[in-house]
Amino acid sequence: MYTLYGIKNCDTVKKARKWLDENGIAYRFHDFRSDGLTPEHLVHFAAHADWNKLLNRSSTSWRQLSAEQQADLTQDKALQLMLETPTLIKRPVLDTGDQIIIGYTARDGGYAANLSGTKVAKETSSQST
């Protein structure tokens, strides 16, 4: 089963959840605020996806950081900032077991292009041929 990480009030997370529900894809939702965020989560995400993509530099949370906090970022420093302020994480984060998909964009068909092996991905790829 997939795990969708995010914050329940985030509009993008709501769109992703709606898409997964409409396409009959089972998932467990993990809210960073109510369910927590551990260093192990972040290490797992960074091991399977680029930490630069995981860090949302266009967020309000990022803009509220000091110049010193934003400067000289390394993976370790960025993960520590995300641990302290989970709203710095680009949402949602979908863990399929095989891959980590960061973000959600409806214009590219939602997760259809990235969820190989799902009924939706098969239907999408067969329609495009």
Secondary structure, 3 states (H helix, E strand, C coil): CEEEEECCCCHHHHHHHHHHHHCCCCEEEEECCCCCCCHHHHHHHHHHCCHHHHECCCCHHHHCCCHHHHCCCCHHHHHHHHHHCHHHECCCEEECCCCEEECCCHHHCCCCCCCCCCHHHHHHHHHCC
